[in-house]
Amino acid sequence: MSEAVVIATGGFTANVPARMKIDGRLSADIHTSANPYVLLWDGADGDGIRLAQALGGAVTEGFGLQLLPIGGGRVLDYAGADLYVNDEGRRFVNEAAPRRELASAILALPDKRFWVITDQQSRKNATLGPKLLNGIVKKSPDIRSMAREMGIRPDVLERTIADYNRAADAKFDPEFGKSVFTQRISEPPFYWGRERIYVHTTLDGIRTDHQARVLDRSGRPIDGLFAAGETVGGVFGKDRLGGMGLTNCIVMGRMAGGCGRWRKV
Ligand SMILES: Cc1cc2nc3c(=O)[nH]c(=O)nc-3n(C[C@H](O)[C@H](O)[C@H](O)COP(=O)(O)OP(=O)(O)OC[C@H]3O[C@@H](n4cnc5c(N)ncnc54)[C@H](O)[C@@H]3O)c2cc1C
């Protein structure tokens, strides 16, 4: 018989009823950041959490989940060099706002989607090539032709970008209070694409202690049952710093693999 069972089945970002209990806006039309184009099967449905509960394990509540507006037309990994417009060609948010604030503004849009625009000067990430190839990001020689392809009135988009560039020059955005500007959006060609909000990470899950032992509802460890990774709740609190997910997986996975004890490998 095995010494222990370790649950490591990930979070529940793909479980629509479960995530809607946390935030009723997260209906099935909101995809996960792990599967943004729904081309794959997403196994993050919380199986392991239900398994732990069936064995008497407790789950955390109140930490919620994290949303991310990156996965479509955005090709930058930093703030200050792109702008977001709604389907009328108008800005609707401070693009450098914290993710929670961005998510609320995006979820309030009629179709919960928007356009991201940058220009030739910005430093694109490695997704640019594939996104251009499959049409997720497009390239236009001027603002008017970009607007026409988006189905936006060219004069409106021209005005929006002119206002944005005035704010970038002054480093003062009277409309939305943006203060992080690294450039104007003015050098053709312009790069643009559809962006949406995605369910990125769940922050609630199985309750464990610092030794990765699954706890029962009275806070006592369940013998031989461990959990690690995103299936565990409460590790980060109500938000998670970018890049910290795998640190948690490795540290607590190793702890669970050592059955709650550090082992030299
Ligand atoms: C787009 C994206 C980018 C990210 N970038 C970063 C980053 O740069 N740095 C960082 O630290 N973190 C990043 N993360 C977060 C990181 O990927 C997760 O924290 C990590 O993958 C969680 O690992 P896990 O093993 O707990 O769960 P998962 O990686 O979700 O693995 C769980 C596995 O269990 C399988 N499974 C589920 N149910 C069952 C079942 N019943 N039977 C058998 N198998 C099952 C699933 O299919 C899956 O393969 C990113 C996440 C996403 C979505």
The ligand as a Tripos MOL2 file, in Angstrom:
@<TRIPOS>MOLECULE
LIG
   53    58     1     0     0
SMALL
NO_CHARGES

@<TRIPOS>ATOM
      1 C1         -1.5620   31.2520  -19.1880 C.3       1 LIG1
      2 C2         -0.8650   30.9810  -17.8850 C.ar      1 LIG1
      3 C3          0.3900   31.5170  -17.6570 C.ar      1 LIG1
      4 C4          1.0260   31.2910  -16.4440 C.ar      1 LIG1
      5 N1          2.2690   31.8040  -16.2520 N.ar      1 LIG1
      6 C5          2.9080   31.5760  -15.1030 C.ar      1 LIG1
      7 C6          4.2290   32.0570  -14.8990 C.ar      1 LIG1
      8 O1          4.8020   32.7020  -15.7810 O.2       1 LIG1
      9 N2          4.8370   31.7840  -13.7180 N.ar      1 LIG1
     10 C7          4.2200   31.0730  -12.7280 C.ar      1 LIG1
     11 O2          4.8170   30.8470  -11.6750 O.2       1 LIG1
     12 N3          2.9650   30.6040  -12.8830 N.ar      1 LIG1
     13 C8          2.3040   30.8220  -14.0470 C.ar      1 LIG1
     14 N4          1.0390   30.3330  -14.2210 N.ar      1 LIG1
     15 C9          0.4140   29.5800  -13.1180 C.3       1 LIG1
     16 C10         0.8960   28.1460  -13.1260 C.3       1 LIG1
     17 O3          0.8020   27.6340  -14.4510 O.3       1 LIG1
     18 C11         0.0250   27.3300  -12.1760 C.3       1 LIG1
     19 O4          0.1790   27.8520  -10.8680 O.3       1 LIG1
     20 C12         0.4530   25.8690  -12.1760 C.3       1 LIG1
     21 O5          0.3520   25.2950  -13.4730 O.3       1 LIG1
     22 C13        -0.4150   25.0530  -11.2520 C.3       1 LIG1
     23 O6          0.1310   23.7580  -11.2640 O.3       1 LIG1
     24 P1         -0.6620   22.5420  -10.7010 P.3       1 LIG1
     25 O7          0.1960   21.3420  -10.9630 O.co2     1 LIG1
     26 O8         -1.1350   22.8100   -9.3430 O.co2     1 LIG1
     27 O9         -1.9780   22.4490  -11.6200 O.3       1 LIG1
     28 P2         -2.0820   22.2450  -13.1840 P.3       1 LIG1
     29 O10        -0.8950   22.7830  -13.9000 O.co2     1 LIG1
     30 O11        -3.4340   22.7570  -13.5410 O.co2     1 LIG1
     31 O12        -2.0160   20.6590  -13.3500 O.3       1 LIG1
     32 C14        -3.0540   19.8260  -12.8580 C.3       1 LIG1
     33 C15        -3.1560   18.6280  -13.7860 C.3       1 LIG1
     34 O13        -4.0820   17.6870  -13.2280 O.3       1 LIG1
     35 C16        -4.9410   17.2280  -14.2680 C.3       1 LIG1
     36 N5         -6.2080   16.7410  -13.7080 N.ar      1 LIG1
     37 C17        -7.2450   17.4550  -13.2350 C.ar      1 LIG1
     38 N6         -8.2180   16.6560  -12.8000 N.ar      1 LIG1
     39 C18        -7.7710   15.3940  -12.9840 C.ar      1 LIG1
     40 C19        -8.3180   14.0970  -12.7210 C.ar      1 LIG1
     41 N7         -9.5260   13.9560  -12.1550 N.pl3     1 LIG1
     42 N8         -7.5880   13.0230  -13.0390 N.ar      1 LIG1
     43 C20        -6.3490   13.1430  -13.5840 C.ar      1 LIG1
     44 N9         -5.7710   14.3480  -13.8670 N.ar      1 LIG1
     45 C21        -6.4820   15.4340  -13.5630 C.ar      1 LIG1
     46 C22        -5.1230   18.4230  -15.1700 C.3       1 LIG1
     47 O14        -5.5680   18.0560  -16.4570 O.3       1 LIG1
     48 C23        -3.6960   18.9990  -15.1660 C.3       1 LIG1
     49 O15        -2.8960   18.3620  -16.1380 O.3       1 LIG1
     50 C24         0.3780   30.5360  -15.4210 C.ar      1 LIG1
     51 C25        -0.8860   29.9980  -15.6540 C.ar      1 LIG1
     52 C26        -1.5100   30.2070  -16.8620 C.ar      1 LIG1
     53 C27        -2.8690   29.6190  -17.0880 C.3       1 LIG1
@<TRIPOS>BOND
     1     1     2 1
     2     2     3 ar
     3     2    52 ar
     4     3     4 ar
     5     4     5 ar
     6     4    50 ar
     7     5     6 ar
     8     6     7 ar
     9     6    13 1
    10     7     8 2
    11     7     9 ar
    12     9    10 ar
    13    10    11 2
    14    10    12 ar
    15    12    13 ar
    16    13    14 ar
    17    14    15 1
    18    14    50 ar
    19    15    16 1
    20    16    17 1
    21    16    18 1
    22    18    19 1
    23    18    20 1
    24    20    21 1
    25    20    22 1
    26    22    23 1
    27    23    24 1
    28    24    25 2
    29    24    26 1
    30    24    27 1
    31    27    28 1
    32    28    29 2
    33    28    30 1
    34    28    31 1
    35    31    32 1
    36    32    33 1
    37    33    34 1
    38    33    48 1
    39    34    35 1
    40    35    36 1
    41    35    46 1
    42    36    37 ar
    43    36    45 ar
    44    37    38 ar
    45    38    39 ar
    46    39    40 ar
    47    39    45 ar
    48    40    41 1
    49    40    42 ar
    50    42    43 ar
    51    43    44 ar
    52    44    45 ar
    53    46    47 1
    54    46    48 1
    55    48    49 1
    56    50    51 ar
    57    51    52 ar
    58    52    53 1
@<TRIPOS>SUBSTRUCTURE
     1 LIG1         1 GROUP 0 **** ****
